[in-house]
Amino acid sequence: MSDTMTIEVQPRETTGKNANRRSRAAGKIPAVVYGGGKESVSIEVDRKTLLDMLKGHAGENPIFLLKLGEKDRHAMIRHMDINPLSRQVIHVDFQRVLMDQKIRVAVPVELTGIPVGVKVDGGMLDFVTREVHVECLPGQIPKHLEFDVTEMRIGQHVEAKDLQLPEGVVLLDEADKVLASVSQSRTEDAEAGADRAEPEVIIKKKGEA
């Protein structure tokens, strides 16, 4: 299930490009907290602390306990702005969450094993969809959902409904949404196509119609 990580944040007294620039120069990331039926609040968070917390949690949905003085609030990261040149995080959007109210999130799908159709029959595994959308309480968000593809053969596929969901987690995507499939390799398809397309050569003698 999703982790809860406590992090100290500070209010931003001023906003705008110049203020944000000064904040980043001081090792902070400008951020905003919104939602939960309350007004948005401009804050800043220590860059190194936040990035260290996020290491190893790529694609997951960690819950943060934002501590602002004597106040605290559970929140999730909904968006991070990345500088396209430096690849540095330059702004973060936190959304308040209530631990007793369900939310909707995207959860990564992880495939385990090597399909028989690949290992024995020389097929190819096509990972079609790498995440599914679910609804659950914040404390019940799975870090990821696994599916063992070991028994899959050429021509078979796995759908969203085949995932084993933890108790309290409800699938929001279509049940027949294809997550992965095993197909014949493109090389074999090309060779088969070449064999079928090879024309018959007929040599005629001079004078024959």
Rosetta blueprint (number, residue, H / E / L):
1 M L
2 S L
3 D L
4 T E
5 M E
6 T E
7 I E
8 E E
9 V E
10 Q E
11 P E
12 R L
13 E L
14 T L
15 T L
16 G L
17 K H
18 N H
19 A H
20 N H
21 R H
22 R H
23 S H
24 R H
25 A H
26 A L
27 G L
28 K E
29 I E
30 P E
31 A E
32 V E
33 V E
34 Y E
35 G E
36 G L
37 G L
38 K E
39 E E
40 S E
41 V E
42 S E
43 I E
44 E E
45 V E
46 D E
47 R H
48 K H
49 T H
50 L H
51 L H
52 D H
53 M H
54 L H
55 K L
56 G L
57 H L
58 A L
59 G L
60 E L
61 N L
62 P L
63 I E
64 F E
65 L E
66 L E
67 K E
68 L E
69 G L
70 E L
71 K E
72 D E
73 R E
74 H E
75 A E
76 M E
77 I E
78 R E
79 H E
80 M E
81 D E
82 I E
83 N L
84 P L
85 L L
86 S L
87 R L
88 Q L
89 V E
90 I E
91 H E
92 V E
93 D E
94 F E
95 Q E
96 R E
97 V L
98 L L
99 M L
100 D L
101 Q L
102 K L
103 I E
104 R E
105 V E
106 A E
107 V E
108 P E
109 V E
110 E E
111 L E
112 T E
113 G L
114 I L
115 P L
116 V H
117 G H
118 V H
119 K H
120 V L
121 D L
122 G L
123 G L
124 M E
125 L E
126 D E
127 F E
128 V L
129 T L
130 R L
131 E E
132 V E
133 H E
134 V E
135 E E
136 C E
137 L L
138 P H
139 G H
140 Q H
141 I L
142 P L
143 K L
144 H L
145 L E
146 E E
147 F E
148 D E
149 V L
150 T L
151 E L
152 M L
153 R L
154 I L
155 G L
156 Q L
157 H E
158 V E
159 E E
160 A H
161 K H
162 D H
163 L L
164 Q L
165 L L
166 P L
167 E L
168 G L
169 V L
170 V E
171 L E
172 L L
173 D L
174 E L
175 A L
176 D L
177 K L
178 V E
179 L E
180 A E
181 S E
182 V E
183 S E
184 Q L
185 S L
186 R H
187 T H
188 E H
189 D H
190 A H
191 E H
192 A H
193 G H
194 A H
195 D H
196 R H
197 A H
198 E L
199 P L
200 E L
201 V L
202 I L
203 I L
204 K L
205 K L
206 K L
207 G L
208 E L
209 A L
